[in-house]
């Protein structure tokens, strides 16, 4: 059995860390080159322009991604428990 809240916190934290890395790329001015390269290797002409870094917007990005990860991870934990509980009961 998984603790759905713990799974949610772990997944939310991982998503927040991923987006914190992106925010650091934007803050250091490297993000445009990274996104251009990612589009290039997928045979896509880069259609986006990275805006200047804003601390408040970065905080919103981290908060929203953590909350989304928390929700998705918690739901995944609940589904996992339901699936494996029904399999154990079937034995």
MMTF fields as JSON, N, C-alpha, C and O atoms, coordinates in Angstrom:
{
  "mmtfVersion": "1.0.0",
  "mmtfProducer": "UNKNOWN",
  "numBonds": 363,
  "numAtoms": 364,
  "numGroups": 91,
  "numChains": 1,
  "numModels": 1,
  "chainsPerModel": [1],
  "groupsPerChain": [91],
  "chainIdList": ["A"],
  "bondAtomList": [4, 2, 8, 6, 12, 10, 16, 14, 20, 18, 24, 22, 28, 26, 32, 30, 36, 34, 40, 38, 44, 42, 48, 46, 52, 50, 56, 54, 60, 58, 64, 62, 68, 66, 72, 70, 76, 74, 80, 78, 84, 82, 88, 86, 92, 90, 96, 94, 100, 98, 104, 102, 108, 106, 112, 110, 116, 114, 120, 118, 124, 122, 128, 126, 132, 130, 136, 134, 140, 138, 144, 142, 148, 146, 152, 150, 156, 154, 160, 158, 164, 162, 168, 166, 172, 170, 176, 174, 180, 178, 184, 182, 188, 186, 192, 190, 196, 194, 200, 198, 204, 202, 208, 206, 212, 210, 216, 214, 220, 218, 224, 222, 228, 226, 232, 230, 236, 234, 240, 238, 244, 242, 248, 246, 252, 250, 256, 254, 260, 258, 264, 262, 268, 266, 272, 270, 276, 274, 280, 278, 284, 282, 288, 286, 292, 290, 296, 294, 300, 298, 304, 302, 308, 306, 312, 310, 316, 314, 320, 318, 324, 322, 328, 326, 332, 330, 336, 334, 340, 338, 344, 342, 348, 346, 352, 350, 356, 354, 360, 358],
  "bondOrderList": [1, 1, 1, 1, 1, 1, 1, 1, 1, 1, 1, 1, 1, 1, 1, 1, 1, 1, 1, 1, 1, 1, 1, 1, 1, 1, 1, 1, 1, 1, 1, 1, 1, 1, 1, 1, 1, 1, 1, 1, 1, 1, 1, 1, 1, 1, 1, 1, 1, 1, 1, 1, 1, 1, 1, 1, 1, 1, 1, 1, 1, 1, 1, 1, 1, 1, 1, 1, 1, 1, 1, 1, 1, 1, 1, 1, 1, 1, 1, 1, 1, 1, 1, 1, 1, 1, 1, 1, 1, 1],
  "groupList": [{"groupName": "UNK", "atomNameList": ["N", "CA", "C", "O"], "elementList": ["N", "C", "C", "O"], "formalChargeList": [0, 0, 0, 0], "bondAtomList": [1, 0, 2, 1, 3, 2], "bondOrderList": [1, 1, 2], "singleLetterCode": "X", "chemCompType": "L-PEPTIDE LINKING"}],
  "groupTypeList": [0, 0, 0, 0, 0, 0, 0, 0, 0, 0, 0, 0, 0, 0, 0, 0, 0, 0, 0, 0, 0, 0, 0, 0, 0, 0, 0, 0, 0, 0, 0, 0, 0, 0, 0, 0, 0, 0, 0, 0, 0, 0, 0, 0, 0, 0, 0, 0, 0, 0, 0, 0, 0, 0, 0, 0, 0, 0, 0, 0, 0, 0, 0, 0, 0, 0, 0, 0, 0, 0, 0, 0, 0, 0, 0, 0, 0, 0, 0, 0, 0, 0, 0, 0, 0, 0, 0, 0, 0, 0, 0],
  "groupIdList": [1, 2, 3, 4, 5, 6, 7, 8, 9, 10, 11, 12, 13, 14, 15, 16, 17, 18, 19, 20, 21, 22, 23, 24, 25, 26, 27, 28, 29, 30, 31, 32, 33, 34, 35, 36, 37, 38, 39, 40, 41, 42, 43, 44, 45, 46, 47, 48, 49, 50, 51, 52, 53, 54, 55, 56, 57, 58, 59, 60, 61, 62, 63, 64, 65, 66, 67, 68, 69, 70, 71, 72, 73, 74, 75, 76, 77, 78, 79, 80, 81, 82, 83, 84, 85, 86, 87, 88, 89, 90, 91],
  "secStructList": [7, 7, 7, 2, 2, 2, 2, 2, 2, 2, 2, 2, 2, 2, 2, 2, 2, 2, 2, 2, 2, 2, 2, 2, 2, 2, 2, 2, 6, 7, 2, 2, 2, 2, 2, 2, 2, 2, 2, 2, 2, 6, 6, 7, 7, 7, 7, 7, 7, 7, 7, 7, 7, 7, 2, 2, 2, 2, 2, 2, 2, 2, 2, 2, 2, 2, 2, 2, 2, 2, 2, 2, 2, 2, 2, 2, 2, 2, 2, 2, 2, 2, 2, 2, 2, 2, 2, 2, 2, 2, 7],
  "xCoordList": [0.834, 0.0, 0.88, 1.875, 0.47, 1.183, 0.419, -0.808, 1.15, 0.533, 0.319, 1.286, -0.942, -1.189, -0.65, -0.178, -0.71, -0.203, 1.318, 1.861, 1.989, 3.443, 3.84, 4.783, 3.121, 3.395, 3.177, 3.973, 2.103, 1.828, 2.904, 3.302, 3.372, 4.43, 5.72, 6.393, 6.057, 7.272, 7.146, 8.065, 6.011, 5.829, 5.777, 6.368, 5.073, 5.021, 6.39, 6.722, 7.181, 8.539, 9.408, 10.163, 9.303, 10.087, 9.705, 10.58, 8.409, 7.983, 8.457, 8.875, 8.39, 8.845, 10.35, 10.804, 11.121, 12.571, 12.86, 13.707, 12.152, 12.324, 12.064, 12.832, 10.995, 10.66, 11.569, 11.757, 12.131, 13.133, 14.377, 14.995, 14.735, 15.871, 15.575, 16.438, 14.348, 13.966, 14.051, 14.553, 13.562, 13.613, 15.052, 15.335, 15.961, 17.374, 17.939, 18.748, 17.514, 17.957, 17.466, 18.206, 16.214, 15.675, 16.447, 16.816, 16.693, 17.389, 18.81, 19.299, 19.47, 20.844, 20.935, 22.027, 19.774, 19.769, 20.082, 20.337, 20.068, 20.418, 19.175, 19.29, 18.001, 16.783, 16.455, 16.013, 16.663, 16.322, 17.154, 16.631, 18.442, 19.299, 18.856, 18.864, 18.468, 18.018, 16.74, 16.651, 15.755, 14.482, 14.661, 14.023, 15.527, 15.813, 16.425, 16.065, 17.345, 17.974, 16.953, 16.944, 16.093, 15.085, 14.159, 13.869, 13.697, 12.856, 13.64, 13.121, 14.878, 15.705, 15.85, 15.693, 16.154, 16.373, 15.073, 15.108, 13.914, 12.629, 12.114, 10.948, 12.99, 12.656, 11.535, 10.679, 11.549, 10.54, 11.245, 12.291, 10.667, 11.182, 10.729, 9.532, 11.669, 11.298, 10.334, 10.695, 9.111, 8.131, 8.067, 7.343, 8.804, 8.653, 9.851, 10.98, 9.584, 10.626, 10.54, 9.467, 11.65, 11.68, 11.709, 12.525, 10.816, 10.746, 11.767, 12.308, 12.031, 12.963, 12.453, 11.249, 13.388, 13.07, 12.345, 12.707, 11.316, 10.611, 10.476, 9.929, 10.962, 10.949, 9.526, 9.291, 8.585, 7.203, 6.605, 5.923, 6.853, 6.325, 6.967, 6.303, 8.258, 8.933, 8.312, 8.134, 7.983, 7.329, 5.969, 5.607, 5.212, 3.903, 4.081, 3.342, 5.059, 5.34, 5.639, 5.1, 6.489, 6.847, 5.652, 5.44, 4.872, 3.704, 2.652, 2.116, 2.363, 1.348, 1.816, 1.044, 3.071, 3.543, 3.609, 3.339, 3.962, 3.948, 2.529, 2.308, 1.572, 0.177, -0.375, -1.086, -0.051, -0.508, 0.135, -0.533, 1.411, 2.091, 1.532, 1.393, 1.207, 0.599, -0.732, -1.001, -1.555, -2.868, -2.721, -3.347, -1.901, -1.736, -1.101, -1.538, -0.085, 0.567, -0.36, -0.335, -1.18, -2.124, -3.173, -3.514, -3.677, -4.646, -4.002, -4.614, -2.774, -2.065, -1.879, -2.021, -1.567, -1.425, -2.732, -2.75, -3.828, -5.138, -5.498, -5.998, -5.24, -5.523, -4.662, -5.155, -3.387, -2.471, -3.011, -3.093, -3.375, -3.894, -5.177, -5.361, -6.058, -7.314, -7.069, -7.699, -6.154, -5.86, -5.236, -5.643, -4.265, -3.575, -4.368, -4.156, -5.279, -6.175, -7.139, -7.39, -7.678, -8.618, -7.9, -8.513, -6.63, -5.884, -5.608, -5.64, -5.333, -5.092, -6.379, -6.347, -7.504, -8.784, -9.199, -9.957, -8.709, -9.064, -8.328, -8.743, -7.242, -6.441, -7.13, -6.591],
  "yCoordList": [-1.19, 0.0, 1.256, 1.353, 2.192, 3.465, 4.525, 4.481, 5.467, 6.624, 7.661, 8.262, 7.88, 8.776, 10.192, 10.811, 10.709, 12.061, 12.094, 13.03, 11.075, 11.02, 10.918, 11.576, 10.098, 9.989, 11.352, 11.775, 12.039, 13.364, 14.377, 15.169, 14.355, 15.295, 15.012, 15.94, 13.743, 13.396, 13.836, 14.448, 13.528, 13.903, 15.419, 15.97, 16.092, 17.553, 18.184, 19.163, 17.625, 18.133, 17.939, 18.835, 16.77, 16.526, 17.508, 18.041, 17.749, 18.709, 20.121, 20.866, 20.485, 21.821, 21.977, 23.031, 20.939, 20.996, 21.144, 21.943, 20.369, 20.456, 21.894, 22.437, 22.502, 23.859, 24.905, 25.987, 24.595, 25.493, 25.522, 26.57, 24.36, 24.316, 25.165, 25.901, 25.058, 25.885, 27.366, 28.172, 27.724, 29.12, 29.618, 30.771, 28.746, 29.133, 29.351, 30.254, 28.526, 28.726, 30.067, 30.778, 30.415, 31.709, 32.841, 33.817, 32.715, 33.768, 33.997, 35.127, 32.93, 33.067, 33.395, 33.598, 33.448, 33.798, 32.649, 32.876, 31.438, 30.264, 29.587, 28.794, 29.884, 29.164, 29.223, 28.226, 30.372, 30.482, 29.519, 28.881, 29.405, 28.472, 27.038, 26.227, 26.716, 25.36, 25.034, 23.982, 25.914, 25.639, 25.597, 24.789, 26.464, 26.416, 25.072, 24.5, 24.56, 23.267, 22.128, 21.237, 22.169, 21.111, 21.081, 20.009, 22.244, 22.279, 21.823, 21.056, 22.279, 21.909, 20.393, 19.844, 19.703, 18.261, 17.492, 16.304, 18.167, 17.543, 18.006, 17.796, 18.635, 19.104, 20.147, 20.154, 21.022, 22.072, 23.421, 23.61, 24.346, 25.709, 26.352, 26.385, 26.861, 27.41, 28.596, 29.644, 28.424, 29.511, 30.42, 31.416, 30.103, 30.826, 31.696, 31.398, 32.793, 33.685, 33.707, 33.941, 33.467, 33.442, 34.882, 35.694, 35.181, 36.516, 36.659, 35.661, 37.888, 38.103, 37.446, 37.29, 37.074, 36.417, 37.368, 38.539, 36.854, 37.587, 36.647, 35.552, 37.057, 36.214, 35.808, 34.65, 36.739, 36.422, 35.373, 34.455, 35.501, 34.527, 33.163, 32.135, 33.147, 31.878, 31.218, 30.0, 32.019, 31.488, 30.899, 29.849, 31.573, 31.056, 29.742, 28.785, 29.696, 28.476, 27.313, 26.219, 27.545, 26.476, 26.059, 24.867, 27.018, 26.698, 25.906, 24.92, 26.346, 25.652, 24.249, 23.294, 24.117, 22.775, 21.849, 20.655, 22.373, 21.527, 21.057, 19.876, 21.975, 21.614, 20.615, 19.682, 20.807, 19.852, 18.487, 17.458, 18.478, 17.215, 16.536, 15.313, 17.333, 16.792, 16.125, 15.014, 16.799, 16.247, 14.991, 13.97, 15.061, 13.914, 12.739, 11.6, 12.993, 11.928, 11.289, 10.073, 12.102, 11.563, 10.693, 9.618, 11.156, 10.356, 9.059, 7.994, 9.145, 7.935, 6.961, 5.752, 7.459, 6.604, 5.924, 4.741, 6.672, 6.088, 5.015, 3.95, 5.299, 4.314, 3.072, 1.949, 3.27, 2.15, 1.255, 0.036, 1.884, 1.121, 0.379, -0.771, 1.024, 0.381, -0.813, -1.859, -0.654, -1.747, -2.926, -4.069, -2.665, -3.775, -4.345, -5.498, -3.571, -4.11, -5.099, -6.177, -4.728, -5.63, -6.886, -7.953, -6.797, -7.983, -8.913, -10.135, -8.309, -9.132, -9.831, -10.978, -9.14, -9.731, -10.838, -11.732, -10.786, -11.79, -13.106, -14.144, -13.081, -14.305, -15.274, -16.344],
  "zCoordList": [0.0, 0.0, 0.0, 0.718, -0.825, -0.897, -0.113, -0.02, 0.443, 1.061, -0.05, -0.518, -0.481, -1.618, -1.411, -2.364, -0.203, 0.051, -0.128, -0.715, 0.378, 0.239, -1.24, -1.678, -1.999, -3.443, -4.093, -4.932, -3.71, -4.26, -3.93, -4.784, -2.698, -2.292, -3.067, -3.517, -3.22, -3.964, -5.42, -5.963, -6.057, -7.458, -7.616, -8.545, -6.709, -6.756, -6.581, -7.25, -5.683, -5.456, -6.688, -7.067, -7.316, -8.535, -9.644, -10.327, -9.824, -10.842, -10.508, -11.395, -9.234, -8.825, -9.052, -9.499, -8.748, -8.982, -10.47, -10.868, -11.29, -12.758, -13.225, -14.02, -12.738, -13.158, -12.512, -13.068, -11.351, -10.761, -11.653, -11.835, -12.205, -13.143, -14.373, -14.851, -14.884, -16.036, -15.671, -16.454, -14.489, -14.053, -13.962, -14.286, -13.521, -13.46, -14.864, -15.079, -15.81, -17.195, -17.724, -18.404, -17.41, -17.844, -17.169, -17.823, -15.866, -15.111, -15.627, -15.621, -16.072, -16.552, -18.039, -18.57, -18.712, -20.128, -21.071, -22.253, -20.578, -21.387, -21.968, -22.902, -21.435, -21.791, -23.279, -23.851, -23.915, -25.34, -26.172, -27.086, -25.87, -26.606, -26.374, -27.301, -25.139, -24.819, -25.577, -26.209, -25.524, -26.192, -27.705, -28.38, -28.247, -29.681, -30.062, -31.091, -29.245, -29.522, -29.45, -30.298, -28.427, -28.279, -29.495, -30.026, -29.936, -31.13, -32.352, -33.164, -32.498, -33.653, -33.777, -34.867, -32.652, -32.753, -32.986, -33.306, -32.826, -33.151, -34.518, -34.852, -35.302, -36.647, -36.637, -37.521, -35.635, -35.494, -35.544, -34.923, -36.281, -36.285, -34.971, -34.683, -34.172, -32.862, -32.981, -33.517, -32.479, -32.586, -31.363, -31.382, -30.302, -29.037, -28.717, -29.109, -27.989, -27.511, -25.99, -25.433, -25.324, -23.866, -23.35, -23.787, -22.423, -21.839, -20.714, -20.239, -20.289, -19.172, -17.881, -17.676, -17.037, -15.762, -14.823, -14.708, -14.15, -13.088, -11.9, -12.035, -10.753, -9.562, -9.166, -8.819, -9.212, -8.826, -9.759, -9.303, -11.05, -12.004, -11.796, -11.93, -11.467, -11.173, -9.938, -9.907, -8.925, -7.732, -8.039, -7.509, -8.895, -9.315, -10.07, -9.839, -10.968, -11.73, -10.789, -10.961, -9.804, -8.867, -8.022, -7.799, -7.551, -6.731, -7.49, -6.984, -8.707, -9.508, -9.879, -9.791, -10.292, -10.666, -9.463, -9.594, -8.292, -7.096, -6.79, -6.52, -6.831, -6.531, -7.543, -7.172, -8.808, -9.831, -9.601, -9.708, -9.289, -9.007, -7.778, -7.745, -6.753, -5.541, -5.865, -5.409, -6.644, -7.007, -7.858, -7.573, -8.897, -9.799, -9.065, -9.234, -8.258, -7.505, -6.489, -6.301, -5.832, -4.849, -5.532, -5.039, -6.658, -7.411, -7.89, -7.809, -8.385, -8.829, -7.664, -7.849, -6.48, -5.301, -4.934, -4.592, -5.007, -4.725, -5.741, -5.378, -7.021, -8.075, -7.878, -7.981, -7.597, -7.35, -6.232, -6.379, -5.116, -3.98, -4.345, -3.946, -5.094, -5.479, -6.393, -6.239, -7.345, -8.283, -7.553, -7.762, -6.709, -6.044, -4.888, -4.513, -4.308, -3.285, -3.94, -3.4, -5.109, -5.794, -6.277, -6.318, -6.642, -7.066, -5.884, -6.022, -4.712, -3.523, -3.085, -2.637, -3.214, -2.837, -3.798, -3.422, -5.036, -6.043, -5.803, -6.319, -5.028, -4.804, -3.922, -3.64]
}
